[in-house]
């Protein structure tokens, strides 16, 4: 004799509460930082810890920059002397995010 598994009551069944009208997908959060970021070309001067770099921009300014998440994900290596694009926040022009490495 085969035992039947006991089914739990579904949301549409008698015993469960009916779900309220909720959206199925989570709301998408807008990223303001990307829209307002200032992108400038530069050259990596020094490689620091934790994927941080000292970058000299084309306007002779030096900034501290970190590797963007997509570049970390795909393990794009950055070495001193590489030409990169740095996205600077308008709030702090001394720190930036490396978003692209030129080939």
Backbone torsions as a table, in degrees:
resi	resn	phi	psi	omega
1	UNK	NA	128.0	-177.5
2	UNK	-94.3	129.9	178.5
3	UNK	-82.2	137.3	175.9
4	UNK	-88.5	140.1	177.7
5	UNK	-75.1	142.0	179.1
6	UNK	-78.2	128.3	179.8
7	UNK	-89.3	141.8	175.5
8	UNK	-79.6	149.6	179.5
9	UNK	-67.7	134.7	179.7
10	UNK	-82.1	172.2	-179.3
11	UNK	-66.0	-24.1	-178.5
12	UNK	-91.7	-8.9	-176.1
13	UNK	-74.4	-175.5	-176.0
14	UNK	-69.8	-48.5	-170.1
15	UNK	-77.9	-21.3	-174.7
16	UNK	-91.4	154.5	175.9
17	UNK	-74.7	147.1	176.8
18	UNK	-75.6	139.3	179.6
19	UNK	-73.5	146.2	176.1
20	UNK	-78.2	168.6	-179.1
21	UNK	-73.1	92.4	-179.3
22	UNK	-116.9	147.1	177.8
23	UNK	-68.0	145.4	-177.6
24	UNK	-76.7	-37.4	-179.2
25	UNK	-99.1	149.1	177.6
26	UNK	-68.7	145.5	179.4
27	UNK	-65.7	142.1	-178.4
28	UNK	-83.2	128.9	-179.3
29	UNK	-88.4	130.6	178.5
30	UNK	-76.3	140.6	178.2
31	UNK	-104.5	104.1	-178.5
32	UNK	-74.2	-29.9	-174.4
33	UNK	-59.9	-40.0	-178.7
34	UNK	-67.1	-36.3	-179.2
35	UNK	-69.3	-36.7	-175.0
36	UNK	-93.7	-4.6	-175.4
37	UNK	-67.5	145.4	177.5
38	UNK	-101.9	117.5	-178.1
39	UNK	-97.8	125.6	-177.3
40	UNK	-133.8	143.1	175.2
41	UNK	-78.3	151.4	178.7
42	UNK	-162.5	178.4	179.5
43	UNK	-125.3	134.9	179.5
44	UNK	-73.8	126.7	180.0
45	UNK	-96.3	-47.0	-171.2
46	UNK	-140.6	142.7	177.3
47	UNK	-101.4	124.3	-177.9
48	UNK	-111.7	-175.8	-179.6
49	UNK	-71.8	161.1	171.7
50	UNK	56.7	42.3	177.9
51	UNK	59.2	32.7	174.1
52	UNK	-102.1	149.6	-177.8
53	UNK	-140.5	151.6	170.2
54	UNK	-99.5	122.5	-174.1
55	UNK	-120.2	133.6	174.5
56	UNK	-98.4	118.3	-178.0
57	UNK	-79.0	166.9	-179.4
58	UNK	-65.9	-21.0	178.3
59	UNK	-92.3	22.7	175.7
60	UNK	67.2	15.5	177.4
61	UNK	-96.3	142.9	177.9
62	UNK	-104.4	133.6	179.3
63	UNK	-131.0	159.9	173.1
64	UNK	-96.9	129.6	-177.0
65	UNK	-133.7	148.9	176.5
66	UNK	-114.8	162.7	-178.5
67	UNK	-78.7	136.3	178.1
68	UNK	-66.8	156.0	-176.2
69	UNK	-60.4	-40.4	179.6
70	UNK	-65.1	-35.3	179.6
71	UNK	-70.1	-35.2	175.4
72	UNK	-67.5	-42.5	-177.9
73	UNK	-59.2	-44.3	-178.2
74	UNK	-93.7	10.1	174.9
75	UNK	52.3	49.9	176.0
76	UNK	-81.3	121.0	-175.6
77	UNK	-86.1	140.5	177.7
78	UNK	-124.0	127.8	-179.1
79	UNK	-121.0	158.8	174.9
80	UNK	-57.9	135.0	-178.1
81	UNK	101.4	-13.3	179.8
82	UNK	-72.3	143.1	173.5
83	UNK	-86.3	129.5	-176.6
84	UNK	-135.3	164.3	170.8
85	UNK	-108.1	127.8	-177.8
86	UNK	-112.8	131.0	175.2
87	UNK	-96.7	117.1	-179.6
88	UNK	-101.6	140.3	175.5
89	UNK	-80.1	141.6	178.2
90	UNK	-68.1	-13.6	-178.4
91	UNK	-84.7	-32.7	-179.6
92	UNK	-138.8	103.2	-176.0
93	UNK	-83.1	3.7	178.5
94	UNK	-97.5	-8.9	179.4
95	UNK	-125.2	146.9	-178.7
96	UNK	-150.8	180.0	179.9
97	UNK	-127.3	126.4	178.8
98	UNK	-78.7	117.2	-176.3
99	UNK	-106.5	-14.7	-178.4
100	UNK	-156.3	140.5	173.7
101	UNK	-114.1	123.8	179.0
102	UNK	-70.8	146.0	-178.9
103	UNK	-81.2	NA	NA
